[in-house]
Amino acid sequence: MVSSKDVAKFAGVSQTTVSRVLNAPETVKEKTRQRVLDAIETLNYHPNAIARSLVSNSTRSIALVSGPLHNPFFADSVTAIIQFARLQGYQVTVHFEDLGSNESVFESLAKSKVDGMILSSIYLEDPIFSKLSRFGVPFVFFNRKPVEPSHFVEIDNVHAGRLGARHLLDLGHRHIAWVGGPQTMSTFAGRYAGFREVMNENGYVTKPSWTVVTDTSPQHIHKQMIRLLKEKEKPTAIFAATDSIAIYVLDVLKSMGYRVPEDISVLGIDNVTWSGHSSFNLTTIGATYPKNLGQVGVEILFSIMESPSEKWIQKTIPVHLIPRGTTASI
């Protein structure tokens, strides 16, 4: 088995230099660094990750706290984060939020040793934030964010709500229902705020019973949709706060014999992979940036793990409408 001593001999440098190339390459002159990297490639040397971790006091692992996997947005994000981390030689421990409280999740986090954390499960005002700050490791939020200053990446949620409302109004809809999630989360709060702004600016007020707040689970969405569709006056369009909610809304509508978009238009937000599938062909609003939001977040995490930033890295990515087959004019 090839050792670091063999690499050092082949490259004509010390073992210390080889170690510096592997753990702190910026401290080695480019010409020397390249000579060591060439030797590593030629000899097919694979450094012992455990030994490197002991030397650098690094676990070569990060923690991910994700929203529920019944939402395909989080399935896409978990995949992107794990793939990126593995390319950097890191393992990912994945935790999933408990609806209503994150206490049990963060109890597990507190017992683990990781080099960084990336989280989508956070409330606007969350007691967990102060506990995170005491962990002593870098952390980044993606998709959702707290009110406290922090590193985060999100889409422009308010503008997403505005774009969706404008799209449906332009199609002639005036009876528009909103189906969202808890207003204690930045995504749902921002998207609903944008929707209401445009409706109010144009002189339309959504009936209170048409503003539906769910816990985002399929069961609760189904229950609330049945209630909504039993009303005497029915909406001509449903604006769902996420593609996940929109997909479950589509399922309920079709099971009850409604045609989409002929009877009711449906619009989502997030542009998850599933939304473009021919089975859904969902009109949605998504980021103009080509990378998955989770990947953007984990890239930020690795940048601050390598070089701690004194300034908050905060990215709000613009959004655009992606018209497909679930919305139509009336």
C-alpha positions, 0 to 999 in steps of 0.5 A: 500500500502506498504511504505518504512517505512514498509520495514524499520520496517520489515528489522530492519533498518532506512528509510534512509538505505532503501533509500540508498539501492535503490539509492546508494547500494554500500554505504550499507554493504552487509549484511544490503543491503541483509536484505533490499532487502529480505524485499522488495521482501517479502513485494512486495514493489514497490518504487515510481519512481517519488519520487526517481527521485525527491530525486536523481535529476534523470529523470530515462530516457535516449535519443536515437538518431537512424538512419532511421527505413527503415534500419533493423539494427536500428530497431534491435538496438532500440528494444535492447536498449529499452529492456535493459533500461527498465530492469534498470527502465529507459524510453527511448525517441527516436529521428530519424535522418533527412538525411543530418542534425541533427540540428532539432533532437538536438534542441529537445534534448536540450529541454528535461531533461535526464540522458544520451544519446546514439546516432548512428546518428553522422557524422565524422565531426559534429558541433553537437558534441560540443553542445552535450558536453555542455549538461552536461550528459553522451553520447555514440555513437554506430555504428557510431563515430565522429573524436573527442575522445568520448565513442563509440562502433562499429564493425571493419568497415575497416576489414569488407570491407576487408573481403567482398572484399576478399570473392568475389575475392576468388569466382572468381569475378573481376567485383565488384560494391560497393553500399554504403552511404555518406562518411561523416559517419564512417561506410561507410567511413571505409567499403569502405576504406577496400574494396578499400584496398583489390581491390588495393592490388590485382591489381583491380580497380573498375570502377568509375560508379560502385562505387555507393553512395546513401542516403540509402533510398529505393527510391535512392537505386532503382534509382541508381541500375537501372542506374547501371544495364543499363550499357553495362558492368555489375558487376558479384557481388555487395558489399553493405555497409549494409544489408539494402542496400543489401536487397533493391538491391536484390529486384531490381535485382529480379524485373528485372529478375536477378537470385541471385547468378547465375547471380549476387552475393550480399554481405552485412554487419551487419548481421541484423535479417532479413538477416538470413530469408529464404526469403533473406538468405543473405551472410553478415559480422557481429560482432563476439560478440553475443550481439546487438551493441545497447545493448553494447552501452547502457551498456556502457552508464549506466556504465558511468552514474553510475561511470563517467570514466576519460578514453574514453571507445572505443570498436571496435568489430571484424567481421567475414564472414557469408556465406549464399545463395547470393554469389557464384563462377563464 
